[in-house]
């Protein structure tokens, strides 16, 4: 538990230093990292930006805008990586991005049901919003609608999380008391959710690797 407490503190310190030093640029860079399939949760980034808004150090609308711009900046390279690499790239290298073919199937279902609008909807969903860009490229989604919907959905998401940070700042003493009383429980829940998230992804990634190995064996002719 102490390890995860230290890890959480390290992540929050990194976010704090980046936003304090670079302000809106820092917000955009951090959100770009998250949208590039790197697990740096926006649920930590944007509420902290909102906390700084509450302190009068940032503008509410500019903070949300920076978050949305950052999402687009991180999503575009991921989109083109998927478009150029295709499904084979995901099967071979997705494990390094915590992505599996299961995630691609999920993205396919969303796009079949909602079309380009799915990229708007996915940007307002936890976890899904992080990995949607690479599958979008693999599925050859239209680039311009993808960027537009990514921006709009990310803007809505960013506004919501910035508001959470502002609300947190307005009620800081209450939240501080709750944290001190239940910090072990809160950290425990975060750890459990993180482990479940990683277990789910590694499970699907392992299934992809087995499938890929079977396909390779089937395509290799027997040598007598």
ZADO-1210 file (C-alpha; in nm, 4 decimals, padded with zeros to 6 digits):
<atoms>
<atom x="00.0000" y="00.0000" z="00.0000" code="UNK" pos="1"/>
<atom x="00.2861" y="00.2362" z="00.0812" code="UNK" pos="2"/>
<atom x="00.4330" y="00.1754" z="-00.2649" code="UNK" pos="3"/>
<atom x="00.1119" y="00.2739" z="-00.4418" code="UNK" pos="4"/>
<atom x="00.0728" y="00.5730" z="-00.2121" code="UNK" pos="5"/>
<atom x="00.4228" y="00.6864" z="-00.3152" code="UNK" pos="6"/>
<atom x="00.3487" y="00.6170" z="-00.6821" code="UNK" pos="7"/>
<atom x="00.0283" y="00.8199" z="-00.6681" code="UNK" pos="8"/>
<atom x="00.2106" y="01.1026" z="-00.4942" code="UNK" pos="9"/>
<atom x="00.4855" y="01.0944" z="-00.7588" code="UNK" pos="10"/>
<atom x="00.2327" y="01.1165" z="-01.0422" code="UNK" pos="11"/>
<atom x="00.0501" y="01.4043" z="-00.8772" code="UNK" pos="12"/>
<atom x="00.3785" y="01.5858" z="-00.8115" code="UNK" pos="13"/>
<atom x="00.4731" y="01.5480" z="-01.1787" code="UNK" pos="14"/>
<atom x="00.1356" y="01.6849" z="-01.2890" code="UNK" pos="15"/>
<atom x="00.1612" y="01.9704" z="-01.0384" code="UNK" pos="16"/>
<atom x="00.5111" y="02.0738" z="-01.1481" code="UNK" pos="17"/>
<atom x="00.4250" y="02.0526" z="-01.5172" code="UNK" pos="18"/>
<atom x="00.1107" y="02.2661" z="-01.4912" code="UNK" pos="19"/>
<atom x="00.2680" y="02.5190" z="-01.2540" code="UNK" pos="20"/>
<atom x="00.5733" y="02.5581" z="-01.4769" code="UNK" pos="21"/>
<atom x="00.4082" y="02.5532" z="-01.8213" code="UNK" pos="22"/>
<atom x="00.0450" y="02.6387" z="-01.7359" code="UNK" pos="23"/>
<atom x="-00.1786" y="02.5907" z="-02.0444" code="UNK" pos="24"/>
<atom x="00.1044" y="02.4397" z="-02.2482" code="UNK" pos="25"/>
<atom x="00.1664" y="02.1967" z="-01.9625" code="UNK" pos="26"/>
<atom x="-00.2010" y="02.0949" z="-01.9583" code="UNK" pos="27"/>
<atom x="-00.1930" y="02.0359" z="-02.3342" code="UNK" pos="28"/>
<atom x="00.1259" y="01.8296" z="-02.3142" code="UNK" pos="29"/>
<atom x="-00.0035" y="01.6126" z="-02.0303" code="UNK" pos="30"/>
<atom x="-00.3315" y="01.5477" z="-02.2097" code="UNK" pos="31"/>
<atom x="-00.1404" y="01.4693" z="-02.5297" code="UNK" pos="32"/>
<atom x="00.0530" y="01.2033" z="-02.3388" code="UNK" pos="33"/>
<atom x="-00.2712" y="01.0430" z="-02.2214" code="UNK" pos="34"/>
<atom x="-00.4211" y="01.0462" z="-02.5714" code="UNK" pos="35"/>
<atom x="-00.1088" y="00.8803" z="-02.7097" code="UNK" pos="36"/>
<atom x="-00.2008" y="00.5588" z="-02.5220" code="UNK" pos="37"/>
<atom x="00.0254" y="00.6330" z="-02.2257" code="UNK" pos="38"/>
<atom x="-00.1510" y="00.5785" z="-01.8901" code="UNK" pos="39"/>
<atom x="-00.1407" y="00.9285" z="-01.7440" code="UNK" pos="40"/>
<atom x="-00.5061" y="00.9754" z="-01.6409" code="UNK" pos="41"/>
<atom x="-00.6873" y="01.2920" z="-01.7417" code="UNK" pos="42"/>
<atom x="-00.8896" y="01.2332" z="-01.4244" code="UNK" pos="43"/>
<atom x="-00.5809" y="01.3597" z="-01.2378" code="UNK" pos="44"/>
<atom x="-00.4677" y="01.6246" z="-01.4870" code="UNK" pos="45"/>
<atom x="-00.7765" y="01.8333" z="-01.5510" code="UNK" pos="46"/>
<atom x="-00.9125" y="01.8454" z="-01.1936" code="UNK" pos="47"/>
<atom x="-00.5757" y="01.9794" z="-01.0820" code="UNK" pos="48"/>
<atom x="-00.6017" y="02.2434" z="-01.3555" code="UNK" pos="49"/>
<atom x="-00.9453" y="02.3227" z="-01.2142" code="UNK" pos="50"/>
<atom x="-00.7956" y="02.3556" z="-00.8674" code="UNK" pos="51"/>
<atom x="-00.5572" y="02.6173" z="-01.0063" code="UNK" pos="52"/>
<atom x="-00.8524" y="02.7909" z="-01.1719" code="UNK" pos="53"/>
<atom x="-01.0198" y="02.8086" z="-00.8306" code="UNK" pos="54"/>
<atom x="-00.7026" y="02.9715" z="-00.6945" code="UNK" pos="55"/>
<atom x="-00.7163" y="03.2328" z="-00.9701" code="UNK" pos="56"/>
<atom x="-00.3965" y="03.1115" z="-01.1404" code="UNK" pos="57"/>
<atom x="-00.5643" y="02.9853" z="-01.4594" code="UNK" pos="58"/>
<atom x="-00.8685" y="03.0735" z="-01.6680" code="UNK" pos="59"/>
<atom x="-01.1520" y="02.8186" z="-01.6615" code="UNK" pos="60"/>
<atom x="-01.2215" y="02.8225" z="-02.0367" code="UNK" pos="61"/>
<atom x="-00.8570" y="02.8337" z="-02.1448" code="UNK" pos="62"/>
<atom x="-00.7732" y="02.5392" z="-01.9183" code="UNK" pos="63"/>
<atom x="-01.0497" y="02.3285" z="-02.0736" code="UNK" pos="64"/>
<atom x="-00.9455" y="02.4401" z="-02.4224" code="UNK" pos="65"/>
<atom x="-00.5837" y="02.3446" z="-02.3534" code="UNK" pos="66"/>
<atom x="-00.7009" y="01.9993" z="-02.2441" code="UNK" pos="67"/>
<atom x="-00.8981" y="01.9474" z="-02.5646" code="UNK" pos="68"/>
<atom x="-00.6122" y="02.0700" z="-02.7845" code="UNK" pos="69"/>
<atom x="-00.3757" y="01.8346" z="-02.6043" code="UNK" pos="70"/>
<atom x="-00.6084" y="01.5411" z="-02.6694" code="UNK" pos="71"/>
<atom x="-00.6040" y="01.6154" z="-03.0411" code="UNK" pos="72"/>
<atom x="-00.2257" y="01.6544" z="-03.0444" code="UNK" pos="73"/>
<atom x="-00.1821" y="01.3135" z="-02.8827" code="UNK" pos="74"/>
<atom x="-00.4550" y="01.1429" z="-03.0843" code="UNK" pos="75"/>
<atom x="-00.3321" y="01.2353" z="-03.4329" code="UNK" pos="76"/>
<atom x="00.0024" y="01.0470" z="-03.4166" code="UNK" pos="77"/>
<atom x="-00.1754" y="00.7483" z="-03.2625" code="UNK" pos="78"/>
<atom x="-00.4362" y="00.7571" z="-03.5408" code="UNK" pos="79"/>
<atom x="-00.1730" y="00.7602" z="-03.8172" code="UNK" pos="80"/>
<atom x="00.0259" y="00.4881" z="-03.6446" code="UNK" pos="81"/>
<atom x="-00.2822" y="00.2688" z="-03.6543" code="UNK" pos="82"/>
<atom x="-00.3630" y="00.3649" z="-04.0120" code="UNK" pos="83"/>
<atom x="-00.0146" y="00.2806" z="-04.1386" code="UNK" pos="84"/>
<atom x="00.0431" y="-00.0267" z="-03.9216" code="UNK" pos="85"/>
<atom x="-00.3000" y="-00.1835" z="-03.9435" code="UNK" pos="86"/>
<atom x="-00.4325" y="-00.4754" z="-03.7434" code="UNK" pos="87"/>
<atom x="-00.0993" y="-00.6616" z="-03.7638" code="UNK" pos="88"/>
<atom x="00.0726" y="-00.3741" z="-03.5834" code="UNK" pos="89"/>
<atom x="-00.1792" y="-00.3960" z="-03.2997" code="UNK" pos="90"/>
<atom x="-00.1328" y="-00.7712" z="-03.2662" code="UNK" pos="91"/>
<atom x="00.2466" y="-00.7458" z="-03.2615" code="UNK" pos="92"/>
<atom x="00.3063" y="-00.4270" z="-03.0649" code="UNK" pos="93"/>
<atom x="-00.0223" y="-00.3468" z="-02.8914" code="UNK" pos="94"/>
<atom x="00.1020" y="-00.5080" z="-02.5697" code="UNK" pos="95"/>
<atom x="00.3491" y="-00.2214" z="-02.5292" code="UNK" pos="96"/>
<atom x="00.0567" y="00.0230" z="-02.5422" code="UNK" pos="97"/>
<atom x="-00.1720" y="-00.1940" z="-02.3253" code="UNK" pos="98"/>
<atom x="-00.3934" y="-00.2474" z="-02.6300" code="UNK" pos="99"/>
<atom x="-00.5409" y="-00.5717" z="-02.7560" code="UNK" pos="100"/>
<atom x="-00.7523" y="-00.6915" z="-03.0455" code="UNK" pos="101"/>
<atom x="-01.0413" y="-00.6914" z="-02.7995" code="UNK" pos="102"/>
<atom x="-01.0065" y="-00.3117" z="-02.7813" code="UNK" pos="103"/>
<atom x="-01.0193" y="-00.2985" z="-03.1599" code="UNK" pos="104"/>
<atom x="-01.3339" y="-00.5097" z="-03.1640" code="UNK" pos="105"/>
<atom x="-01.4872" y="-00.2737" z="-02.9082" code="UNK" pos="106"/>
<atom x="-01.4004" y="00.0242" z="-03.1295" code="UNK" pos="107"/>
<atom x="-01.5483" y="-00.1557" z="-03.4321" code="UNK" pos="108"/>
<atom x="-01.8757" y="-00.2063" z="-03.2493" code="UNK" pos="109"/>
<atom x="-01.8914" y="00.1589" z="-03.1538" code="UNK" pos="110"/>
<atom x="-01.8204" y="00.2780" z="-03.5087" code="UNK" pos="111"/>
<atom x="-02.0709" y="00.0325" z="-03.6590" code="UNK" pos="112"/>
<atom x="-02.3388" y="00.1595" z="-03.4224" code="UNK" pos="113"/>
<atom x="-02.2674" y="00.5332" z="-03.4194" code="UNK" pos="114"/>
<atom x="-02.0379" y="00.6010" z="-03.7160" code="UNK" pos="115"/>
<atom x="-01.8019" y="00.8963" z="-03.6813" code="UNK" pos="116"/>
<atom x="-02.0096" y="01.0172" z="-03.3860" code="UNK" pos="117"/>
<atom x="-01.8567" y="00.7294" z="-03.1863" code="UNK" pos="118"/>
<atom x="-01.5315" y="00.9265" z="-03.1557" code="UNK" pos="119"/>
<atom x="-01.7231" y="01.2087" z="-02.9896" code="UNK" pos="120"/>
<atom x="-01.8932" y="00.9690" z="-02.7481" code="UNK" pos="121"/>
<atom x="-01.5770" y="00.7713" z="-02.6687" code="UNK" pos="122"/>
<atom x="-01.3917" y="01.0878" z="-02.5719" code="UNK" pos="123"/>
<atom x="-01.6326" y="01.1304" z="-02.2817" code="UNK" pos="124"/>
<atom x="-01.5854" y="00.7789" z="-02.1431" code="UNK" pos="125"/>
<atom x="-01.3124" y="00.6799" z="-01.8960" code="UNK" pos="126"/>
<atom x="-01.0539" y="00.4272" z="-02.0229" code="UNK" pos="127"/>
<atom x="-01.2157" y="00.4005" z="-02.3685" code="UNK" pos="128"/>
<atom x="-01.1134" y="00.7563" z="-02.4518" code="UNK" pos="129"/>
<atom x="-00.7474" y="00.6691" z="-02.4018" code="UNK" pos="130"/>
<atom x="-00.7206" y="00.3863" z="-02.6532" code="UNK" pos="131"/>
<atom x="-00.9708" y="00.4881" z="-02.9246" code="UNK" pos="132"/>
<atom x="-00.7268" y="00.6723" z="-03.1524" code="UNK" pos="133"/>
<atom x="-00.5145" y="00.3762" z="-03.2641" code="UNK" pos="134"/>
<atom x="-00.8186" y="00.1598" z="-03.3529" code="UNK" pos="135"/>
<atom x="-00.9691" y="00.4583" z="-03.5352" code="UNK" pos="136"/>
<atom x="-00.6652" y="00.4619" z="-03.7642" code="UNK" pos="137"/>
<atom x="-00.6751" y="00.0852" z="-03.8117" code="UNK" pos="138"/>
<atom x="-01.0434" y="00.1100" z="-03.9057" code="UNK" pos="139"/>
<atom x="-00.9595" y="00.3836" z="-04.1618" code="UNK" pos="140"/>
<atom x="-01.1918" y="00.6349" z="-03.9995" code="UNK" pos="141"/>
<atom x="-01.2303" y="00.9614" z="-04.1886" code="UNK" pos="142"/>
<atom x="-00.9516" y="01.1825" z="-04.0574" code="UNK" pos="143"/>
<atom x="-01.1235" y="01.5235" z="-04.0534" code="UNK" pos="144"/>
<atom x="-01.4403" y="01.4043" z="-03.8728" code="UNK" pos="145"/>
<atom x="-01.2172" y="01.2078" z="-03.6359" code="UNK" pos="146"/>
<atom x="-01.0235" y="01.5213" z="-03.5410" code="UNK" pos="147"/>
<atom x="-01.3369" y="01.7356" z="-03.5097" code="UNK" pos="148"/>
<atom x="-01.5244" y="01.4862" z="-03.2946" code="UNK" pos="149"/>
<atom x="-01.2131" y="01.4185" z="-03.0879" code="UNK" pos="150"/>
<atom x="-01.1792" y="01.7889" z="-03.0148" code="UNK" pos="151"/>
<atom x="-01.5462" y="01.8457" z="-02.9283" code="UNK" pos="152"/>
<atom x="-01.5745" y="01.5348" z="-02.7112" code="UNK" pos="153"/>
<atom x="-01.2467" y="01.6136" z="-02.5356" code="UNK" pos="154"/>
<atom x="-01.3601" y="01.9710" z="-02.4755" code="UNK" pos="155"/>
<atom x="-01.6777" y="01.8500" z="-02.3029" code="UNK" pos="156"/>
<atom x="-01.4729" y="01.6019" z="-02.0960" code="UNK" pos="157"/>
<atom x="-01.2171" y="01.8679" z="-02.0055" code="UNK" pos="158"/>
<atom x="-01.4828" y="02.1187" z="-01.8998" code="UNK" pos="159"/>
<atom x="-01.6381" y="01.8578" z="-01.6727" code="UNK" pos="160"/>
<atom x="-01.3096" y="01.7662" z="-01.5044" code="UNK" pos="161"/>
<atom x="-01.2021" y="02.1283" z="-01.4669" code="UNK" pos="162"/>
<atom x="-01.5333" y="02.1958" z="-01.2918" code="UNK" pos="163"/>
<atom x="-01.4612" y="01.9024" z="-01.0582" code="UNK" pos="164"/>
<atom x="-01.1287" y="02.0657" z="-00.9689" code="UNK" pos="165"/>
<atom x="-01.2942" y="02.4013" z="-00.9057" code="UNK" pos="166"/>
<atom x="-01.5559" y="02.2354" z="-00.6851" code="UNK" pos="167"/>
<atom x="-01.2823" y="02.0467" z="-00.5012" code="UNK" pos="168"/>
<atom x="-01.0958" y="02.3718" z="-00.4414" code="UNK" pos="169"/>
<atom x="-01.4073" y="02.5422" z="-00.3084" code="UNK" pos="170"/>
<atom x="-01.4562" y="02.2566" z="-00.0597" code="UNK" pos="171"/>
<atom x="-01.0920" y="02.1759" z="00.0077" code="UNK" pos="172"/>
<atom x="-01.1215" y="02.1510" z="00.3857" code="UNK" pos="173"/>
<atom x="-01.4073" y="01.9005" z="00.3610" code="UNK" pos="174"/>
<atom x="-01.2245" y="01.6831" z="00.1090" code="UNK" pos="175"/>
<atom x="-00.9032" y="01.7025" z="00.3112" code="UNK" pos="176"/>
<atom x="-01.0854" y="01.5707" z="00.6183" code="UNK" pos="177"/>
<atom x="-01.2388" y="01.2880" z="00.4150" code="UNK" pos="178"/>
<atom x="-00.9010" y="01.1983" z="00.2641" code="UNK" pos="179"/>
<atom x="-00.7282" y="01.1858" z="00.6019" code="UNK" pos="180"/>
<atom x="-01.0034" y="00.9686" z="00.7489" code="UNK" pos="181"/>
<atom x="-01.0310" y="00.7281" z="00.4578" code="UNK" pos="182"/>
<atom x="-00.6992" y="00.7610" z="00.2752" code="UNK" pos="183"/>
<atom x="-00.6235" y="00.3876" z="00.3033" code="UNK" pos="184"/>
<atom x="-00.9658" y="00.2986" z="00.1625" code="UNK" pos="185"/>
<atom x="-00.9382" y="00.5532" z="-00.1200" code="UNK" pos="186"/>
<atom x="-00.5917" y="00.4349" z="-00.2182" code="UNK" pos="187"/>
<atom x="-00.7058" y="00.0737" z="-00.1910" code="UNK" pos="188"/>
<atom x="-00.9936" y="00.1371" z="-00.4317" code="UNK" pos="189"/>
<atom x="-00.7590" y="00.3112" z="-00.6760" code="UNK" pos="190"/>
<atom x="-00.5157" y="00.0206" z="-00.6563" code="UNK" pos="191"/>
<atom x="-00.7910" y="-00.2381" z="-00.7136" code="UNK" pos="192"/>
<atom x="-00.9262" y="-00.0479" z="-01.0133" code="UNK" pos="193"/>
<atom x="-00.5752" y="-00.0132" z="-01.1541" code="UNK" pos="194"/>
<atom x="-00.5005" y="-00.3827" z="-01.1103" code="UNK" pos="195"/>
<atom x="-00.8319" y="-00.4820" z="-01.2714" code="UNK" pos="196"/>
<atom x="-00.7602" y="-00.2473" z="-01.5618" code="UNK" pos="197"/>
<atom x="-00.4140" y="-00.3942" z="-01.6170" code="UNK" pos="198"/>
<atom x="-00.5354" y="-00.7534" z="-01.5679" code="UNK" pos="199"/>
<atom x="-00.8097" y="-00.7050" z="-01.8255" code="UNK" pos="200"/>
<atom x="-00.5703" y="-00.5643" z="-02.0820" code="UNK" pos="201"/>
<atom x="-00.2920" y="-00.8171" z="-02.0265" code="UNK" pos="202"/>
<atom x="-00.5483" y="-01.0985" z="-02.0437" code="UNK" pos="203"/>
<atom x="-00.6656" y="-00.9845" z="-02.3863" code="UNK" pos="204"/>
<atom x="-00.3089" y="-00.9159" z="-02.4988" code="UNK" pos="205"/>
<atom x="-00.2092" y="-01.2713" z="-02.3981" code="UNK" pos="206"/>
<atom x="-00.5023" y="-01.4074" z="-02.5978" code="UNK" pos="207"/>
<atom x="-00.3837" y="-01.2057" z="-02.8991" code="UNK" pos="208"/>
<atom x="-00.0309" y="-01.3454" z="-02.8666" code="UNK" pos="209"/>
<atom x="-00.1621" y="-01.7023" z="-02.8541" code="UNK" pos="210"/>
<atom x="-00.3778" y="-01.6379" z="-03.1587" code="UNK" pos="211"/>
<atom x="-00.0846" y="-01.4826" z="-03.3448" code="UNK" pos="212"/>
<atom x="00.1347" y="-01.7816" z="-03.2584" code="UNK" pos="213"/>
<atom x="-00.1288" y="-02.0229" z="-03.3860" code="UNK" pos="214"/>
<atom x="-00.1610" y="-01.8287" z="-03.7100" code="UNK" pos="215"/>
<atom x="00.2162" y="-01.8311" z="-03.7581" code="UNK" pos="216"/>
<atom x="00.2318" y="-02.2068" z="-03.6984" code="UNK" pos="217"/>
<atom x="-00.0501" y="-02.2675" z="-03.9423" code="UNK" pos="218"/>
<atom x="00.1142" y="-02.0577" z="-04.2140" code="UNK" pos="219"/>
<atom x="00.4559" y="-02.2243" z="-04.1751" code="UNK" pos="220"/>
<atom x="00.4901" y="-02.5303" z="-04.4021" code="UNK" pos="221"/>
<atom x="00.6224" y="-02.8527" z="-04.2496" code="UNK" pos="222"/>
<atom x="00.9829" y="-02.9255" z="-04.3348" code="UNK" pos="223"/>
<atom x="01.0605" y="-03.2938" z="-04.3852" code="UNK" pos="224"/>
</atoms>
